[in-house]
Amino acid sequence: MGYVPNRGKPNPSPQLTLSGKWLNKLGFTVVSHYTLTRQAGQLIIRLAEE
């Protein structure tokens, strides 16, 4: 978890970056479409149905 650079302005935006070969093993590729859902303190990332 990090923060997006905000050029010195207050209230920077949180940023989450995921990378690694493990994503490819789960079916995520550079061109994959996905859905992101939030619920009860969780982010759920799923490959989009084709």
PQR file with spaces between the fields and no chain letter, atoms N, CA, C, O and H, PARSE charges and radii, in Angstrom:
ATOM       1  N    MET     1       0.853   -1.151    0.000 -0.4000 1.5000
ATOM       2  CA   MET     1       0.000    0.000    0.000 -0.0000 2.0000
ATOM       3  C    MET     1       0.902    1.217    0.000  0.5500 1.7000
ATOM       4  O    MET     1       1.901    1.257    0.719 -0.5500 1.4000
ATOM       5  N    GLY     2       0.560    2.192   -0.789 -0.4000 1.5000
ATOM       6  CA   GLY     2       1.325    3.424   -0.853 -0.0000 2.0000
ATOM       7  C    GLY     2       0.396    4.573   -1.168  0.5500 1.7000
ATOM       8  O    GLY     2      -0.825    4.456   -1.068 -0.5500 1.4000
ATOM       9  H    GLY     2      -0.251    2.160   -1.373  0.4000 1.0000
ATOM      10  N    TYR     3       0.988    5.673   -1.546 -0.4000 1.5000
ATOM      11  CA   TYR     3       0.208    6.848   -1.890 -0.0000 2.0000
ATOM      12  C    TYR     3       0.661    7.401   -3.229  0.5500 1.7000
ATOM      13  O    TYR     3       1.855    7.426   -3.525 -0.5500 1.4000
ATOM      14  H    TYR     3       1.981    5.769   -1.627  0.4000 1.0000
ATOM      15  N    VAL     4      -0.289    7.842   -4.036 -0.4000 1.5000
ATOM      16  CA   VAL     4      -0.006    8.451   -5.324 -0.0000 2.0000
ATOM      17  C    VAL     4       0.631    9.813   -5.062  0.5500 1.7000
ATOM      18  O    VAL     4       0.125   10.585   -4.247 -0.5500 1.4000
ATOM      19  H    VAL     4      -1.260    7.822   -3.796  0.4000 1.0000
ATOM      20  N    PRO     5       1.759   10.122   -5.759 -0.5600 1.5000
ATOM      21  CA   PRO     5       2.350   11.450   -5.581  0.2800 2.0000
ATOM      22  C    PRO     5       1.303   12.542   -5.821  0.5500 1.7000
ATOM      23  O    PRO     5       0.503   12.459   -6.753 -0.5500 1.4000
ATOM      24  N    ASN     6       1.324   13.551   -4.973 -0.4000 1.5000
ATOM      25  CA   ASN     6       0.263   14.550   -5.000 -0.0000 2.0000
ATOM      26  C    ASN     6       0.806   15.974   -5.136  0.5500 1.7000
ATOM      27  O    ASN     6       0.098   16.938   -4.842 -0.5500 1.4000
ATOM      28  H    ASN     6       1.974   13.618   -4.216  0.4000 1.0000
ATOM      29  N    ARG     7       2.055   16.110   -5.579 -0.4000 1.5000
ATOM      30  CA   ARG     7       2.679   17.426   -5.803 -0.0000 2.0000
ATOM      31  C    ARG     7       2.545   18.349   -4.606  0.5500 1.7000
ATOM      32  O    ARG     7       2.283   19.541   -4.763 -0.5500 1.4000
ATOM      33  H    ARG     7       2.629   15.327   -5.818  0.4000 1.0000
ATOM      34  N    GLY     8       2.722   17.806   -3.415 -0.4000 1.5000
ATOM      35  CA   GLY     8       2.700   18.620   -2.214 -0.0000 2.0000
ATOM      36  C    GLY     8       1.327   19.018   -1.703  0.5500 1.7000
ATOM      37  O    GLY     8       1.224   19.699   -0.683 -0.5500 1.4000
ATOM      38  H    GLY     8       2.934   16.838   -3.287  0.4000 1.0000
ATOM      39  N    LYS     9       0.275   18.609   -2.387 -0.4000 1.5000
ATOM      40  CA   LYS     9      -1.080   18.943   -1.942 -0.0000 2.0000
ATOM      41  C    LYS     9      -1.470   18.019   -0.789  0.5500 1.7000
ATOM      42  O    LYS     9      -0.973   16.896   -0.704 -0.5500 1.4000
ATOM      43  H    LYS     9       0.359   18.056   -3.216  0.4000 1.0000
ATOM      44  N    PRO    10      -2.357   18.481    0.102 -0.5600 1.5000
ATOM      45  CA   PRO    10      -2.803   17.621    1.201  0.2800 2.0000
ATOM      46  C    PRO    10      -3.706   16.488    0.696  0.5500 1.7000
ATOM      47  O    PRO    10      -4.212   16.527   -0.425 -0.5500 1.4000
ATOM      48  N    ASN    11      -3.889   15.496    1.540 -0.4000 1.5000
ATOM      49  CA   ASN    11      -4.790   14.366    1.266 -0.0000 2.0000
ATOM      50  C    ASN    11      -4.404   13.559    0.034  0.5500 1.7000
ATOM      51  O    ASN    11      -5.181   13.506   -0.919 -0.5500 1.4000
ATOM      52  H    ASN    11      -3.478   15.464    2.451  0.4000 1.0000
ATOM      53  N    PRO    12      -3.222   12.923    0.017 -0.5600 1.5000
ATOM      54  CA   PRO    12      -2.862   12.082   -1.118  0.2800 2.0000
ATOM      55  C    PRO    12      -3.808   10.884   -1.221  0.5500 1.7000
ATOM      56  O    PRO    12      -4.392   10.465   -0.222 -0.5500 1.4000
ATOM      57  N    SER    13      -3.957   10.341   -2.418 -0.4000 1.5000
ATOM      58  CA   SER    13      -4.834    9.193   -2.650 -0.0000 2.0000
ATOM      59  C    SER    13      -4.083    7.889   -2.407  0.5500 1.7000
ATOM      60  O    SER    13      -2.940    7.751   -2.842 -0.5500 1.4000
ATOM      61  H    SER    13      -3.483   10.682   -3.230  0.4000 1.0000
ATOM      62  N    PRO    14      -4.705    6.928   -1.719 -0.5600 1.5000
ATOM      63  CA   PRO    14      -4.072    5.619   -1.538  0.2800 2.0000
ATOM      64  C    PRO    14      -3.923    4.911   -2.880  0.5500 1.7000
ATOM      65  O    PRO    14      -4.724    5.109   -3.794 -0.5500 1.4000
ATOM      66  N    GLN    15      -2.884    4.081   -2.984 -0.4000 1.5000
ATOM      67  CA   GLN    15      -2.617    3.347   -4.218 -0.0000 2.0000
ATOM      68  C    GLN    15      -2.200    1.934   -3.852  0.5500 1.7000
ATOM      69  O    GLN    15      -1.418    1.735   -2.923 -0.5500 1.4000
ATOM      70  H    GLN    15      -2.233    3.920   -2.241  0.4000 1.0000
ATOM      71  N    LEU    16      -2.714    0.964   -4.571 -0.4000 1.5000
ATOM      72  CA   LEU    16      -2.361   -0.435   -4.374 -0.0000 2.0000
ATOM      73  C    LEU    16      -1.866   -0.973   -5.711  0.5500 1.7000
ATOM      74  O    LEU    16      -2.576   -0.895   -6.713 -0.5500 1.4000
ATOM      75  H    LEU    16      -3.349    1.126   -5.326  0.4000 1.0000
ATOM      76  N    THR    17      -0.646   -1.519   -5.733 -0.4000 1.5000
ATOM      77  CA   THR    17      -0.064   -2.044   -6.963 -0.0000 2.0000
ATOM      78  C    THR    17       0.187   -3.535   -6.777  0.5500 1.7000
ATOM      79  O    THR    17       0.822   -3.946   -5.806 -0.5500 1.4000
ATOM      80  H    THR    17      -0.069   -1.582   -4.919  0.4000 1.0000
ATOM      81  N    LEU    18      -0.309   -4.338   -7.703 -0.4000 1.5000
ATOM      82  CA   LEU    18      -0.084   -5.782   -7.688 -0.0000 2.0000
ATOM      83  C    LEU    18       0.737   -6.147   -8.913  0.5500 1.7000
ATOM      84  O    LEU    18       0.438   -5.698  -10.019 -0.5500 1.4000
ATOM      85  H    LEU    18      -0.825   -4.004   -8.492  0.4000 1.0000
ATOM      86  N    SER    19       1.759   -6.953   -8.725 -0.4000 1.5000
ATOM      87  CA   SER    19       2.542   -7.419   -9.858 -0.0000 2.0000
ATOM      88  C    SER    19       3.224   -8.720   -9.482  0.5500 1.7000
ATOM      89  O    SER    19       3.446   -9.005   -8.305 -0.5500 1.4000
ATOM      90  H    SER    19       2.002   -7.318   -7.826  0.4000 1.0000
ATOM      91  N    GLY    20       3.548   -9.489  -10.476 -0.4000 1.5000
ATOM      92  CA   GLY    20       4.267  -10.735  -10.243 -0.0000 2.0000
ATOM      93  C    GLY    20       3.737  -11.864  -11.107  0.5500 1.7000
ATOM      94  O    GLY    20       2.611  -11.822  -11.603 -0.5500 1.4000
ATOM      95  H    GLY    20       3.368   -9.258  -11.433  0.4000 1.0000
ATOM      96  N    LYS    21       4.570  -12.863  -11.272 -0.4000 1.5000
ATOM      97  CA   LYS    21       4.196  -14.016  -12.099 -0.0000 2.0000
ATOM      98  C    LYS    21       3.042  -14.804  -11.494  0.5500 1.7000
ATOM      99  O    LYS    21       2.346  -15.532  -12.202 -0.5500 1.4000
ATOM     100  H    LYS    21       5.484  -12.897  -10.869  0.4000 1.0000
ATOM     101  N    TRP    22       2.840  -14.661  -10.195 -0.4000 1.5000
ATOM     102  CA   TRP    22       1.732  -15.367   -9.538 -0.0000 2.0000
ATOM     103  C    TRP    22       0.392  -14.926  -10.103  0.5500 1.7000
ATOM     104  O    TRP    22      -0.549  -15.719  -10.140 -0.5500 1.4000
ATOM     105  H    TRP    22       3.405  -14.070   -9.620  0.4000 1.0000
ATOM     106  N    LEU    23       0.284  -13.657  -10.550 -0.4000 1.5000
ATOM     107  CA   LEU    23      -0.959  -13.190  -11.162 -0.0000 2.0000
ATOM     108  C    LEU    23      -1.226  -13.944  -12.460  0.5500 1.7000
ATOM     109  O    LEU    23      -2.365  -14.311  -12.747 -0.5500 1.4000
ATOM     110  H    LEU    23       1.049  -13.013  -10.520  0.4000 1.0000
ATOM     111  N    ASN    24      -0.177  -14.173  -13.241 -0.4000 1.5000
ATOM     112  CA   ASN    24      -0.323  -14.918  -14.494 -0.0000 2.0000
ATOM     113  C    ASN    24      -0.762  -16.351  -14.211  0.5500 1.7000
ATOM     114  O    ASN    24      -1.570  -16.909  -14.954 -0.5500 1.4000
ATOM     115  H    ASN    24       0.748  -13.875  -13.008  0.4000 1.0000
ATOM     116  N    LYS    25      -0.244  -16.942  -13.158 -0.4000 1.5000
ATOM     117  CA   LYS    25      -0.641  -18.305  -12.790 -0.0000 2.0000
ATOM     118  C    LYS    25      -2.112  -18.383  -12.421  0.5500 1.7000
ATOM     119  O    LYS    25      -2.733  -19.439  -12.541 -0.5500 1.4000
ATOM     120  H    LYS    25       0.412  -16.489  -12.554  0.4000 1.0000
ATOM     121  N    LEU    26      -2.675  -17.251  -11.965 -0.4000 1.5000
ATOM     122  CA   LEU    26      -4.099  -17.198  -11.624 -0.0000 2.0000
ATOM     123  C    LEU    26      -4.973  -16.827  -12.818  0.5500 1.7000
ATOM     124  O    LEU    26      -6.197  -16.770  -12.701 -0.5500 1.4000
ATOM     125  H    LEU    26      -2.170  -16.394  -11.867  0.4000 1.0000
ATOM     126  N    GLY    27      -4.334  -16.570  -13.989 -0.4000 1.5000
ATOM     127  CA   GLY    27      -5.099  -16.262  -15.190 -0.0000 2.0000
ATOM     128  C    GLY    27      -5.123  -14.797  -15.573  0.5500 1.7000
ATOM     129  O    GLY    27      -5.703  -14.440  -16.599 -0.5500 1.4000
ATOM     130  H    GLY    27      -3.339  -16.617  -14.084  0.4000 1.0000
ATOM     131  N    PHE    28      -4.503  -13.933  -14.769 -0.4000 1.5000
ATOM     132  CA   PHE    28      -4.450  -12.508  -15.088 -0.0000 2.0000
ATOM     133  C    PHE    28      -3.291  -12.252  -16.033  0.5500 1.7000
ATOM     134  O    PHE    28      -2.160  -12.653  -15.760 -0.5500 1.4000
ATOM     135  H    PHE    28      -4.032  -14.223  -13.936  0.4000 1.0000
ATOM     136  N    THR    29      -3.572  -11.583  -17.148 -0.4000 1.5000
ATOM     137  CA   THR    29      -2.537  -11.215  -18.102 -0.0000 2.0000
ATOM     138  C    THR    29      -2.544   -9.698  -18.267  0.5500 1.7000
ATOM     139  O    THR    29      -3.357   -9.000  -17.661 -0.5500 1.4000
ATOM     140  H    THR    29      -4.491  -11.257  -17.369  0.4000 1.0000
ATOM     141  N    VAL    30      -1.635   -9.204  -19.088 -0.4000 1.5000
ATOM     142  CA   VAL    30      -1.535   -7.756  -19.312 -0.0000 2.0000
ATOM     143  C    VAL    30      -2.830   -7.202  -19.895  0.5500 1.7000
ATOM     144  O    VAL    30      -3.189   -6.059  -19.614 -0.5500 1.4000
ATOM     145  H    VAL    30      -0.975   -9.772  -19.581  0.4000 1.0000
ATOM     146  N    VAL    31      -3.527   -7.983  -20.692 -0.4000 1.5000
ATOM     147  CA   VAL    31      -4.749   -7.505  -21.356 -0.0000 2.0000
ATOM     148  C    VAL    31      -6.034   -8.001  -20.686  0.5500 1.7000
ATOM     149  O    VAL    31      -7.122   -7.816  -21.232 -0.5500 1.4000
ATOM     150  H    VAL    31      -3.235   -8.912  -20.920  0.4000 1.0000
ATOM     151  N    SER    32      -5.925   -8.619  -19.527 -0.4000 1.5000
ATOM     152  CA   SER    32      -7.103   -9.147  -18.835 -0.0000 2.0000
ATOM     153  C    SER    32      -8.053   -8.038  -18.407  0.5500 1.7000
ATOM     154  O    SER    32      -7.635   -6.940  -18.041 -0.5500 1.4000
ATOM     155  H    SER    32      -5.041   -8.769  -19.083  0.4000 1.0000
ATOM     156  N    HIS    33      -9.324   -8.351  -18.461 -0.4000 1.5000
ATOM     157  CA   HIS    33     -10.348   -7.488  -17.878 -0.0000 2.0000
ATOM     158  C    HIS    33     -10.767   -8.137  -16.573  0.5500 1.7000
ATOM     159  O    HIS    33     -10.791   -9.361  -16.452 -0.5500 1.4000
ATOM     160  H    HIS    33      -9.664   -9.243  -18.757  0.4000 1.0000
ATOM     161  N    TYR    34     -11.091   -7.312  -15.612 -0.4000 1.5000
ATOM     162  CA   TYR    34     -11.429   -7.820  -14.294 -0.0000 2.0000
ATOM     163  C    TYR    34     -12.519   -6.969  -13.665  0.5500 1.7000
ATOM     164  O    TYR    34     -12.810   -5.865  -14.124 -0.5500 1.4000
ATOM     165  H    TYR    34     -11.071   -6.317  -15.710  0.4000 1.0000
ATOM     166  N    THR    35     -13.112   -7.500  -12.614 -0.4000 1.5000
ATOM     167  CA   THR    35     -14.056   -6.733  -11.816 -0.0000 2.0000
ATOM     168  C    THR    35     -13.460   -6.566  -10.427  0.5500 1.7000
ATOM     169  O    THR    35     -12.765   -7.449   -9.924 -0.5500 1.4000
ATOM     170  H    THR    35     -12.876   -8.397  -12.241  0.4000 1.0000
ATOM     171  N    LEU    36     -13.739   -5.439   -9.826 -0.4000 1.5000
ATOM     172  CA   LEU    36     -13.272   -5.143   -8.481 -0.0000 2.0000
ATOM     173  C    LEU    36     -14.497   -4.831   -7.628  0.5500 1.7000
ATOM     174  O    LEU    36     -15.274   -3.931   -7.948 -0.5500 1.4000
ATOM     175  H    LEU    36     -14.304   -4.723  -10.234  0.4000 1.0000
ATOM     176  N    THR    37     -14.659   -5.574   -6.551 -0.4000 1.5000
ATOM     177  CA   THR    37     -15.797   -5.409   -5.655 -0.0000 2.0000
ATOM     178  C    THR    37     -15.267   -5.117   -4.256  0.5500 1.7000
ATOM     179  O    THR    37     -14.248   -5.672   -3.845 -0.5500 1.4000
ATOM     180  H    THR    37     -14.028   -6.305   -6.291  0.4000 1.0000
ATOM     181  N    ARG    38     -15.948   -4.258   -3.538 -0.4000 1.5000
ATOM     182  CA   ARG    38     -15.560   -3.997   -2.152 -0.0000 2.0000
ATOM     183  C    ARG    38     -16.707   -4.386   -1.237  0.5500 1.7000
ATOM     184  O    ARG    38     -17.876   -4.142   -1.536 -0.5500 1.4000
ATOM     185  H    ARG    38     -16.776   -3.807   -3.872  0.4000 1.0000
ATOM     186  N    GLN    39     -16.349   -4.999   -0.111 -0.4000 1.5000
ATOM     187  CA   GLN    39     -17.358   -5.374    0.877 -0.0000 2.0000
ATOM     188  C    GLN    39     -16.674   -5.658    2.204  0.5500 1.7000
ATOM     189  O    GLN    39     -15.638   -6.322    2.242 -0.5500 1.4000
ATOM     190  H    GLN    39     -15.399   -5.197    0.132  0.4000 1.0000
ATOM     191  N    ALA    40     -17.234   -5.171    3.264 -0.4000 1.5000
ATOM     192  CA   ALA    40     -16.801   -5.462    4.640 -0.0000 2.0000
ATOM     193  C    ALA    40     -15.279   -5.500    4.798  0.5500 1.7000
ATOM     194  O    ALA    40     -14.734   -6.492    5.282 -0.5500 1.4000
ATOM     195  H    ALA    40     -18.076   -4.632    3.233  0.4000 1.0000
ATOM     196  N    GLY    41     -14.596   -4.438    4.396 -0.4000 1.5000
ATOM     197  CA   GLY    41     -13.153   -4.372    4.576 -0.0000 2.0000
ATOM     198  C    GLY    41     -12.339   -5.220    3.625  0.5500 1.7000
ATOM     199  O    GLY    41     -11.164   -5.480    3.885 -0.5500 1.4000
ATOM     200  H    GLY    41     -15.039   -3.632    4.003  0.4000 1.0000
ATOM     201  N    GLN    42     -12.938   -5.660    2.525 -0.4000 1.5000
ATOM     202  CA   GLN    42     -12.246   -6.498    1.558 -0.0000 2.0000
ATOM     203  C    GLN    42     -12.326   -5.895    0.162  0.5500 1.7000
ATOM     204  O    GLN    42     -13.305   -5.233   -0.182 -0.5500 1.4000
ATOM     205  H    GLN    42     -13.892   -5.448    2.314  0.4000 1.0000
ATOM     206  N    LEU    43     -11.296   -6.127   -0.635 -0.4000 1.5000
ATOM     207  CA   LEU    43     -11.339   -5.875   -2.075 -0.0000 2.0000
ATOM     208  C    LEU    43     -11.277   -7.235   -2.746  0.5500 1.7000
ATOM     209  O    LEU    43     -10.384   -8.034   -2.464 -0.5500 1.4000
ATOM     210  H    LEU    43     -10.501   -6.665   -0.356  0.4000 1.0000
ATOM     211  N    ILE    44     -12.218   -7.494   -3.627 -0.4000 1.5000
ATOM     212  CA   ILE    44     -12.272   -8.782   -4.324 -0.0000 2.0000
ATOM     213  C    ILE    44     -12.029   -8.515   -5.801  0.5500 1.7000
ATOM     214  O    ILE    44     -12.773   -7.769   -6.437 -0.5500 1.4000
ATOM     215  H    ILE    44     -12.943   -6.845   -3.856  0.4000 1.0000
ATOM     216  N    ILE    45     -10.978   -9.133   -6.347 -0.4000 1.5000
ATOM     217  CA   ILE    45     -10.610   -8.960   -7.751 -0.0000 2.0000
ATOM     218  C    ILE    45     -10.894  -10.274   -8.469  0.5500 1.7000
ATOM     219  O    ILE    45     -10.368  -11.322   -8.095 -0.5500 1.4000
ATOM     220  H    ILE    45     -10.373   -9.740   -5.831  0.4000 1.0000
ATOM     221  N    ARG    46     -11.732  -10.206   -9.505 -0.4000 1.5000
ATOM     222  CA   ARG    46     -12.096  -11.408  -10.274 -0.0000 2.0000
ATOM     223  C    ARG    46     -11.873  -11.152  -11.752  0.5500 1.7000
ATOM     224  O    ARG    46     -12.089  -10.045  -12.246 -0.5500 1.4000
ATOM     225  H    ARG    46     -12.159   -9.355   -9.808  0.4000 1.0000
ATOM     226  N    LEU    47     -11.436  -12.192  -12.452 -0.4000 1.5000
ATOM     227  CA   LEU    47     -11.354  -12.087  -13.903 -0.0000 2.0000
ATOM     228  C    LEU    47     -12.748  -11.882  -14.451  0.5500 1.7000
ATOM     229  O    LEU    47     -13.698  -12.519  -13.993 -0.5500 1.4000
ATOM     230  H    LEU    47     -11.260  -13.091  -12.050  0.4000 1.0000
ATOM     231  N    ALA    48     -12.882  -10.998  -15.430 -0.4000 1.5000
ATOM     232  CA   ALA    48     -14.183  -10.733  -16.036 -0.0000 2.0000
ATOM     233  C    ALA    48     -14.603  -11.921  -16.892  0.5500 1.7000
ATOM     234  O    ALA    48     -13.771  -12.580  -17.514 -0.5500 1.4000
ATOM     235  H    ALA    48     -12.111  -10.481  -15.802  0.4000 1.0000
ATOM     236  N    GLU    49     -15.883  -12.178  -16.913 -0.4000 1.5000
ATOM     237  CA   GLU    49     -16.432  -13.222  -17.783 -0.0000 2.0000
ATOM     238  C    GLU    49     -16.268  -12.784  -19.232  0.5500 1.7000
ATOM     239  O    GLU    49     -16.481  -11.616  -19.557 -0.5500 1.4000
ATOM     240  H    GLU    49     -16.560  -11.642  -16.408  0.4000 1.0000
ATOM     241  N    GLU    50     -15.895  -13.704  -20.091 -0.4000 1.5000
ATOM     242  CA   GLU    50     -15.734  -13.350  -21.511 -0.0000 2.0000
ATOM     243  C    GLU    50     -16.914  -13.781  -22.325  0.5500 1.7000
ATOM     244  O    GLU    50     -16.942  -13.562  -23.536 -0.5500 1.4000
ATOM     245  H    GLU    50     -15.722  -14.653  -19.826  0.4000 1.0000
